[in-house]
Amino acid sequence: MKTISIKKIEHRINDARNIVAALDTAKAEWHMIDHVGWPSSYPYLPEVKFRIAHTGREVLLHFFVTEQEVRAETEHDNGQVYRDSCCEFFLRPTDGGPYYNIETNCMATMLIEVGMKRGVSREKAPEKILKGVKRWSSLADSGRPLPTGACTWQLALLIPATTFYKEDITDFSNKTMYGNFYKTGDDLKEPHYVSWSPIQTENPDFHTPQFFGRLIFE
């Protein structure tokens, strides 16, 4: 099982654009999202890496992406952001419990769901939960129209413990959780399904907690 040790940092962050500087100062380690689980059908591999830390009450997450095109047609939260250029973080706070999918396109539009498995049983997070996640996108800063052709972009998220609203998390410190990190783009010219922790299924499926990695919060 792949494992990440998530550093605890002492930062008060009021603006998501400051996450990048905070992780720079903390020398947070980069991790690659580079596992192509279905190379015969979806061989394209964008360049994607992420780094992660926590403050006790919040998770700080920074994605850095270079891909051959970008798309962001979903403009409202809890929509189909996975059809766009999208980075995803799935987290199961307790072994055997429900997991959360936090999916964000390159313009910082977000989908959050919770449940035990994929499908109709998943519950979309309330609006107040989505509004509680602070977001910064380098492309959103630039505004529309989006660049054409190859593009490098960044996404930073400040995810408070309250995002995991069916849990009783007051502090991430000294906890072990389970999760995975993904890059996707269903409706891009080169659809792709890339993960940090390898997935071994016949067809693309990110809703596979049996393949989550171990996340150890300091």
C-alpha positions as CSV (number, residue, x, y, z in Angstrom):
1,M,0.0,0.0,0.0
2,K,1.4,3.4,-1.0
3,T,1.8,5.7,2.0
4,I,2.2,9.5,2.5
5,S,3.3,11.1,5.8
6,I,1.4,14.4,5.9
7,K,3.4,17.2,7.6
8,K,1.7,19.4,10.2
9,I,2.5,23.1,9.7
10,E,1.8,26.2,11.8
11,H,0.1,28.6,9.4
12,R,-3.1,30.6,9.5
13,I,-4.3,30.9,5.9
14,N,-7.2,33.2,5.0
15,D,-6.7,33.1,1.3
16,A,-6.2,29.9,-0.7
17,R,-3.7,31.6,-3.0
18,N,-1.4,31.7,0.1
19,I,-1.3,27.9,0.3
20,V,1.4,27.7,-2.3
21,A,3.8,29.9,-0.3
22,A,2.9,28.0,2.9
23,L,3.8,24.7,1.4
24,D,7.0,26.2,-0.1
25,T,8.1,27.4,3.4
26,A,7.3,24.0,4.9
27,K,9.2,22.2,2.1
28,A,6.3,19.9,1.5
29,E,7.2,16.9,-0.6
30,W,5.8,16.5,-4.1
31,H,4.1,13.3,-5.1
32,M,3.4,12.2,-8.7
33,I,0.0,11.2,-10.1
34,D,1.4,9.0,-12.8
35,H,-0.4,5.6,-12.8
36,V,-2.2,4.9,-16.0
37,G,-4.5,2.0,-15.1
38,W,-6.0,1.4,-18.5
39,P,-3.2,2.1,-21.1
40,S,-4.8,0.2,-24.0
41,S,-7.9,2.4,-23.9
42,Y,-6.7,5.6,-22.2
43,P,-2.9,5.9,-22.7
44,Y,-2.5,9.7,-22.3
45,L,-0.5,10.7,-19.3
46,P,-0.5,14.4,-18.4
47,E,2.2,15.7,-16.1
48,V,0.6,16.0,-12.7
49,K,2.0,16.3,-9.2
50,F,0.6,17.3,-5.8
51,R,1.7,18.1,-2.3
52,I,-0.3,18.0,0.9
53,A,0.0,19.2,4.5
54,H,-2.3,20.0,7.4
55,T,-2.7,22.6,10.2
56,G,-4.6,20.3,12.5
57,R,-8.0,21.8,11.5
58,E,-7.4,22.0,7.8
59,V,-5.9,20.0,4.9
60,L,-3.8,22.1,2.4
61,L,-3.6,20.6,-1.0
62,H,-1.7,21.9,-4.1
63,F,-1.9,20.4,-7.6
64,F,0.5,21.3,-10.5
65,V,-0.7,20.2,-13.9
66,T,0.7,20.3,-17.5
67,E,-1.6,18.9,-20.1
68,Q,-2.2,19.2,-23.9
69,E,-5.5,21.0,-23.5
70,V,-7.8,22.4,-20.8
71,R,-11.6,22.4,-20.6
72,A,-13.9,23.9,-18.0
73,E,-17.6,23.8,-19.1
74,T,-19.0,23.1,-15.6
75,E,-19.6,26.5,-13.9
76,H,-21.7,25.5,-10.9
77,D,-20.7,23.5,-7.8
78,N,-21.9,19.9,-7.6
79,G,-22.0,19.6,-11.3
80,Q,-20.1,17.2,-13.6
81,V,-16.6,18.7,-13.1
82,Y,-15.0,15.4,-14.0
83,R,-15.9,16.0,-17.6
84,D,-13.5,19.0,-17.5
85,S,-9.8,19.2,-16.7
86,C,-10.1,18.0,-13.2
87,C,-8.1,17.1,-10.1
88,E,-9.6,14.9,-7.5
89,F,-9.0,13.9,-3.8
90,F,-10.8,11.0,-2.3
91,L,-10.6,10.5,1.5
92,R,-11.9,7.7,3.8
93,P,-11.4,9.1,7.3
94,T,-12.1,5.7,9.0
95,D,-11.2,2.3,7.8
96,G,-14.5,0.7,6.5
97,G,-16.5,3.9,6.7
98,P,-17.8,6.2,4.0
99,Y,-15.4,8.1,1.7
100,Y,-15.6,11.6,0.3
101,N,-14.8,12.6,-3.3
102,I,-13.6,16.2,-3.7
103,E,-13.4,16.9,-7.4
104,T,-12.3,20.4,-8.7
105,N,-12.0,21.5,-12.3
106,C,-9.3,23.9,-13.5
107,M,-11.5,27.0,-12.8
108,A,-12.0,25.9,-9.2
109,T,-15.6,24.6,-9.6
110,M,-16.1,21.8,-7.2
111,L,-18.1,18.6,-6.6
112,I,-18.2,16.9,-3.1
113,E,-20.0,13.7,-2.4
114,V,-20.1,11.1,0.4
115,G,-21.1,7.5,0.6
116,M,-19.9,3.9,0.8
117,K,-19.7,3.3,-3.0
118,R,-20.3,4.9,-6.3
119,G,-23.8,5.5,-7.8
120,V,-27.1,6.7,-6.6
121,S,-26.2,6.0,-2.9
122,R,-23.8,8.9,-2.9
123,E,-24.9,12.1,-1.3
124,K,-24.0,15.5,-2.6
125,A,-22.6,17.9,0.1
126,P,-24.7,20.8,1.1
127,E,-23.9,24.3,-0.3
128,K,-22.5,25.5,3.1
129,I,-19.9,22.6,3.0
130,L,-18.8,23.5,-0.5
131,K,-18.5,27.2,0.4
132,G,-16.3,26.2,3.4
133,V,-13.6,25.0,1.1
134,K,-11.2,27.8,0.0
135,R,-10.0,27.5,-3.5
136,W,-7.5,29.1,-5.8
137,S,-6.8,28.3,-9.5
138,S,-4.2,30.0,-11.6
139,L,-6.6,29.8,-14.6
140,A,-9.5,31.3,-12.7
141,D,-7.1,34.2,-11.8
142,S,-6.5,34.7,-15.6
143,G,-10.1,34.5,-16.5
144,R,-11.8,33.4,-19.7
145,P,-11.3,32.5,-22.4
146,L,-9.2,29.5,-21.5
147,P,-5.8,29.0,-23.2
148,T,-5.8,26.8,-26.3
149,G,-3.3,24.0,-26.7
150,A,-0.8,22.9,-24.1
151,C,-1.3,24.5,-20.7
152,T,0.2,24.5,-17.3
153,W,-2.1,25.3,-14.4
154,Q,-2.2,25.1,-10.6
155,L,-5.0,24.4,-8.1
156,A,-4.8,25.0,-4.3
157,L,-7.5,23.9,-1.8
158,L,-7.9,24.6,1.9
159,I,-10.2,21.8,3.1
160,P,-11.5,22.3,6.7
161,A,-12.3,19.3,8.9
162,T,-16.0,20.3,8.7
163,T,-15.9,19.2,5.0
164,F,-16.1,15.7,6.2
165,Y,-19.5,16.5,7.8
166,K,-20.5,12.9,8.6
167,E,-17.4,12.4,10.8
168,D,-16.4,13.8,14.1
169,I,-13.0,15.3,13.2
170,T,-11.8,18.0,15.4
171,D,-8.1,17.6,14.6
172,F,-6.3,15.7,11.9
173,S,-3.2,15.3,14.0
174,N,-1.9,11.8,14.7
175,K,-4.6,10.2,12.6
176,T,-4.3,7.6,9.8
177,M,-6.8,7.8,7.0
178,Y,-7.0,6.4,3.5
179,G,-7.3,8.1,0.1
180,N,-6.3,8.6,-3.4
181,F,-5.5,11.5,-5.8
182,Y,-6.5,11.6,-9.4
183,K,-6.4,13.6,-12.7
184,T,-9.2,13.1,-15.1
185,G,-10.9,14.7,-18.1
186,D,-13.8,12.7,-19.5
187,D,-14.7,15.1,-22.4
188,L,-11.2,16.2,-23.4
189,K,-9.8,15.2,-26.8
190,E,-7.6,12.7,-25.0
191,P,-9.7,11.4,-22.1
192,H,-7.5,10.2,-19.2
193,Y,-7.9,8.5,-15.8
194,V,-4.6,8.8,-13.9
195,S,-4.1,8.0,-10.2
196,W,-1.5,8.3,-7.4
197,S,-2.2,4.9,-5.9
198,P,-2.6,2.2,-8.6
199,I,-6.1,0.9,-9.4
200,Q,-6.6,-2.7,-10.7
201,T,-10.0,-2.8,-12.3
202,E,-11.1,-3.8,-15.8
203,N,-12.5,-0.3,-16.6
204,P,-11.8,3.1,-15.2
205,D,-13.2,3.5,-11.7
206,F,-11.9,5.9,-9.1
207,H,-14.6,4.8,-6.6
208,T,-12.4,1.9,-5.4
209,P,-11.5,2.4,-1.8
210,Q,-9.9,-1.0,-1.8
211,F,-7.0,0.6,-3.7
212,F,-6.7,3.7,-1.6
213,G,-3.3,4.5,-0.1
214,R,-2.5,5.2,3.5
215,L,-2.3,8.9,4.7
216,I,-0.6,9.4,8.0
217,F,-1.2,12.8,9.5
218,E,1.7,14.0,11.8
